[in-house]
Amino acid sequence: MDVSRVAVVIEDDEDIREVLESVLTASGFTVHEYSSGVEGVDAVARFKPHVVTLDLGLPDIDGFEVARRIRLFSDTYIIMLTALTDELDTLQGLEAGADDYLTKPFRPRELRARIAALLRRPRGHDTPVAVAAADALLIPAGSAPAAGLPVTAGAIMVPEQPLPGIPSARVWEHNGLRLNPSTRTADIGGAEVVGLTRTEFDLLQMLMEGGRIVRSKAELARKLRFEEYDTGSFVSEADEKVVEVHIANLRRKLGDSPRIPRWVETMRGVGYRMTPATTLS
Ligand code: CA
């Protein structure tokens, strides 16, 4: 169990910074606050926080650039703060590597809800990703877990050490795409997929676990909050939009086509699932 939770707040508005600080402190975080993007990036490198709240409009570099820089070395959970009116900003923020967003002005309880979701989320090197739901589902032929896969350093965060006493998660394989939850790496025909964020990786894993089972956007959004698929808790249109953007980013990084997908198939108006397995992969 992690006892020292760290948050980095990157926000140039003092009032908002205070609200963020008090909510995060009340949730048990040690909070480091910065009012510029460059200082914020440095602080993330230094403190390795669980969560970063990131304002879009900063005096030096903007929040998009901050997110991109952070993503070069960290898979910390980034919550972007954007203006209520600008959906485009939100989408660009997710594209730049943010996991979630809050629109300003926000209520403290909205932030608390995000934090609660975040705390349900296992950290990459702390907890194995649950694969229990996969037991009843198909595994494509030839996907026996490959022991001793080389762990390569890349933009994907790799656990520093294997966890003692925890069985290694299975490796998922589909049409030449292989996903290894224990190392949090993905490769296509042996070539590593670089730059997947933690959220994108998690979404891909959910879809691969499901195989041909369609996962609705609401289910995926819930699962990203580490709720079960079917709790029926409220998922807003905005939450579903977040899933859409993450899936679009995932596809771009895989080089997959939404129209003629090799891996992730869109079920229009419903959700996503994996494509049929081809015999040759
Ligand atoms: Ca600002």
Residues whose N, C-alpha, C, O or C-beta is under 5 A from the ligand:
A	BS01	CA	D12 D13 D55 G57 L58
